[in-house]
Amino acid sequence: MLVTTDLYPSLPNLSPAVDEKCRLSLFTEQEHPSVNNKVKRLIDIVGALVGLAITAIVAIPIAIAMLLIDPGPLFYSQIRCGYRGRLFRIWKFRSMIVGAEKLKHLVPNQAKGYIFKNENDPRITPLGRFLRRYSLDELPQFWNVLIGDMSLVGTRPPTPDEVKHYEPHHWLRLNVKPGLTGEWQVKGRSNVKDFEAIVSMDLDYQQRWSVAYDIFLILKTIEVVLKKDGAY
């Protein structure tokens, strides 16, 4: 389900001065050409339909394995921030134990900045590690692509908890739709642990964007996933 709620009322911790800077950063920027590009959207739709067909096929063995190894919900959902701060619900195959979010404060953050990463996160199940290694946990996001929450290629979708700490220049990364893959995926995946590096890659993507570049990143992502580079 697409949630188009404006981000700002959901983040009361933003000071009025920062809130105003965020609005200016986002809404005084000219709309990025990728947002309403018809060819990009066509590629998204075709790719999402193919991806959902693959998702339907692999969901059965994943569900059986999960039932045997770690009983619980097959899917995991989380609220993320998309284009210009709009909230939406992202979908994944569950890769952590049930109730993992409540235990997050017990796991040390190995990343720098407004992101959370831990290479040996104990909340990840054995099956979850396998799913993450091959990015199978992200397959349900093809649904997000199909309904327009996301694009096949874009920027990493942050959580509201991350966004409420943003400085004005960080908001510029929300000027395009979030992507199932992007610069961060082909340049290290989970090995990228510096938030400012992610922001830099997201802004670089916006500057370099073209339909041809999207296709290049999709093909490069397939190569990276098959090699299992930077996955945990």
C-alpha positions as CSV (number, residue, x, y, z in Angstrom):
1,M,0.0,0.0,0.0
2,L,1.4,3.4,-1.0
3,V,1.4,5.9,1.9
4,T,1.7,9.4,0.7
5,T,1.7,11.1,4.1
6,D,4.0,14.1,4.2
7,L,7.1,13.2,6.2
8,Y,7.3,16.4,8.3
9,P,4.3,16.0,10.6
10,S,5.7,12.6,11.5
11,L,9.0,14.1,12.7
12,P,8.2,16.5,15.4
13,N,11.8,16.4,16.7
14,L,12.9,18.6,13.8
15,S,13.5,22.2,14.9
16,P,11.6,24.9,13.0
17,A,14.9,26.2,11.5
18,V,16.0,22.8,10.3
19,D,12.5,22.0,9.1
20,E,12.5,25.1,6.9
21,K,16.0,24.3,5.5
22,C,14.8,20.8,4.6
23,R,11.7,22.2,2.8
24,L,13.9,24.7,0.9
25,S,16.4,22.0,0.0
26,L,13.7,19.7,-1.4
27,F,11.1,21.9,-2.9
28,T,13.2,24.7,-4.4
29,E,15.1,22.1,-6.4
30,Q,13.9,21.6,-10.0
31,E,12.2,18.3,-10.4
32,H,14.8,15.6,-11.3
33,P,14.3,14.4,-14.9
34,S,14.2,10.7,-13.8
35,V,11.0,11.2,-11.7
36,N,8.5,11.3,-14.5
37,N,10.6,9.8,-17.3
38,K,8.3,7.5,-19.2
39,V,11.0,5.1,-20.5
40,K,12.4,4.7,-16.9
41,R,8.8,4.0,-15.7
42,L,8.3,1.4,-18.5
43,I,11.5,-0.3,-17.6
44,D,10.4,-0.3,-13.9
45,I,7.1,-1.9,-14.8
46,V,8.5,-4.6,-17.0
47,G,11.3,-5.3,-14.6
48,A,8.9,-5.4,-11.6
49,L,6.6,-7.9,-13.4
50,V,9.6,-10.2,-14.2
51,G,10.9,-9.8,-10.6
52,L,7.5,-10.6,-9.1
53,A,7.3,-13.8,-11.2
54,I,10.7,-14.8,-9.8
55,T,9.6,-13.8,-6.3
56,A,6.5,-16.0,-6.6
57,I,8.7,-19.0,-7.6
58,V,11.3,-18.6,-4.8
59,A,8.7,-17.7,-2.1
60,I,7.6,-21.4,-1.8
61,P,11.0,-22.9,-0.9
62,I,11.8,-19.9,1.2
63,A,8.5,-20.3,3.1
64,I,9.2,-24.0,3.7
65,A,12.8,-23.4,4.8
66,M,11.6,-20.6,7.2
67,L,8.9,-22.9,8.6
68,L,11.6,-25.6,9.4
69,I,14.4,-23.3,10.5
70,D,12.8,-20.2,12.0
71,P,9.0,-20.2,12.2
72,G,7.4,-16.9,11.8
73,P,6.1,-14.4,9.2
74,L,7.4,-14.9,5.7
75,F,7.5,-11.2,5.0
76,Y,8.8,-8.2,6.9
77,S,7.7,-4.7,6.3
78,Q,9.1,-1.3,7.5
79,I,8.2,2.3,6.9
80,R,10.8,4.1,4.8
81,C,11.1,7.6,3.3
82,G,10.8,7.9,-0.4
83,Y,10.7,10.7,-3.0
84,R,10.7,14.1,-1.3
85,G,10.1,12.5,2.1
86,R,6.9,10.7,1.4
87,L,6.5,7.7,3.7
88,F,5.8,4.2,2.2
89,R,5.9,0.6,3.4
90,I,8.8,-1.4,2.1
91,W,8.5,-5.2,1.8
92,K,11.2,-7.9,2.2
93,F,11.5,-11.6,3.0
94,R,12.1,-11.8,6.7
95,S,15.8,-12.3,7.4
96,M,15.9,-11.6,11.2
97,I,14.3,-13.2,14.2
98,V,10.8,-12.1,15.1
99,G,10.8,-8.9,17.1
100,A,14.3,-7.9,15.9
101,E,13.5,-4.2,16.0
102,K,13.0,-4.3,19.7
103,L,16.5,-5.7,20.2
104,K,18.3,-3.2,17.9
105,H,19.6,-1.1,20.8
106,L,21.5,-4.2,22.0
107,V,23.5,-4.4,18.8
108,P,26.5,-2.1,18.3
109,N,26.4,0.1,15.2
110,Q,29.5,-0.4,13.0
111,A,28.6,2.3,10.6
112,K,29.4,6.0,10.7
113,G,26.6,8.5,10.5
114,Y,22.9,8.2,10.1
115,I,22.7,4.5,9.1
116,F,22.9,1.2,11.0
117,K,25.1,-1.7,10.1
118,N,26.6,-4.6,11.9
119,E,28.5,-7.3,10.0
120,N,27.8,-10.0,12.6
121,D,24.3,-8.9,13.7
122,P,23.1,-11.7,15.9
123,R,19.4,-11.0,15.0
124,I,20.0,-12.4,11.5
125,T,18.9,-16.0,11.2
126,P,21.0,-18.6,9.3
127,L,18.4,-18.6,6.5
128,G,18.4,-14.8,6.6
129,R,22.2,-14.7,6.0
130,F,21.7,-16.9,2.9
131,L,18.9,-14.7,1.6
132,R,21.0,-11.5,2.2
133,R,24.1,-13.0,0.5
134,Y,22.2,-13.3,-2.7
135,S,19.8,-10.4,-2.1
136,L,16.9,-12.7,-2.2
137,D,15.4,-11.0,0.8
138,E,14.8,-7.9,-1.3
139,L,12.8,-9.6,-4.0
140,P,9.4,-8.5,-2.6
141,Q,10.4,-4.9,-3.2
142,F,9.5,-5.5,-6.9
143,W,6.0,-4.8,-5.6
144,N,7.1,-1.4,-4.4
145,V,8.5,-0.8,-7.8
146,L,5.4,-1.9,-9.6
147,I,3.1,0.4,-7.6
148,G,5.5,3.3,-7.9
149,D,6.9,3.7,-4.4
150,M,10.3,2.8,-5.7
151,S,12.3,2.5,-9.0
152,L,14.5,-0.4,-10.1
153,V,17.4,2.1,-9.8
154,G,17.6,5.0,-7.4
155,T,18.9,6.0,-4.0
156,R,18.9,4.0,-0.7
157,P,15.5,4.5,1.1
158,P,16.2,5.7,4.6
159,T,14.1,5.1,7.7
160,P,12.3,8.0,9.5
161,D,14.6,7.6,12.4
162,E,17.6,8.3,10.1
163,V,15.9,11.2,8.4
164,K,15.0,13.1,11.5
165,H,18.8,13.6,12.1
166,Y,19.4,14.9,8.6
167,E,21.4,18.0,7.9
168,P,20.1,20.2,5.0
169,H,22.4,18.8,2.3
170,H,21.3,15.2,3.2
171,W,17.8,15.9,2.0
172,L,18.9,16.4,-1.5
173,R,19.3,12.6,-1.8
174,L,15.5,12.4,-1.6
175,N,15.0,14.3,-4.9
176,V,14.7,11.0,-6.8
177,K,12.7,7.9,-6.1
178,P,14.5,5.3,-3.9
179,G,15.8,2.3,-5.8
180,L,16.0,-1.4,-5.4
181,T,19.5,-1.0,-6.5
182,G,21.9,2.0,-7.1
183,E,25.4,3.3,-6.8
184,W,25.8,1.9,-3.3
185,Q,24.8,-1.6,-4.5
186,V,27.5,-1.8,-7.2
187,K,30.2,-0.1,-5.1
188,G,30.3,-2.2,-2.0
189,R,26.8,-3.0,-0.8
190,S,27.0,-3.6,3.0
191,N,30.7,-2.8,3.0
192,V,29.8,0.9,2.6
193,K,29.5,2.0,6.2
194,D,30.0,5.8,6.0
195,F,26.7,7.7,5.6
196,E,28.4,10.6,3.9
197,A,29.8,8.2,1.3
198,I,26.3,7.0,0.6
199,V,25.0,10.6,0.3
200,S,27.9,11.3,-2.1
201,M,27.0,8.3,-4.2
202,D,23.3,9.2,-4.2
203,L,24.0,12.7,-5.4
204,D,26.5,11.4,-8.0
205,Y,23.8,9.2,-9.3
206,Q,21.4,12.1,-9.7
207,Q,24.0,14.0,-11.7
208,R,24.9,11.1,-13.9
209,W,21.4,9.8,-14.4
210,S,20.2,8.6,-17.8
211,V,18.2,5.6,-19.0
212,A,21.4,4.1,-20.3
213,Y,23.1,4.6,-16.9
214,D,20.2,2.9,-15.2
215,I,20.5,-0.1,-17.5
216,F,24.3,-0.2,-16.8
217,L,23.6,-0.2,-13.0
218,I,21.0,-3.0,-13.3
219,L,23.5,-5.2,-15.2
220,K,26.3,-4.3,-12.8
221,T,24.0,-5.2,-9.9
222,I,23.4,-8.7,-11.3
223,E,27.1,-9.2,-11.6
224,V,27.8,-8.0,-8.0
225,V,25.0,-10.2,-6.6
226,L,26.2,-13.3,-8.3
227,K,29.7,-12.7,-7.0
228,K,28.2,-12.1,-3.5
229,D,30.4,-9.0,-3.2
230,G,29.9,-7.0,0.0
231,A,26.9,-9.0,1.2
232,Y,26.2,-10.0,4.8
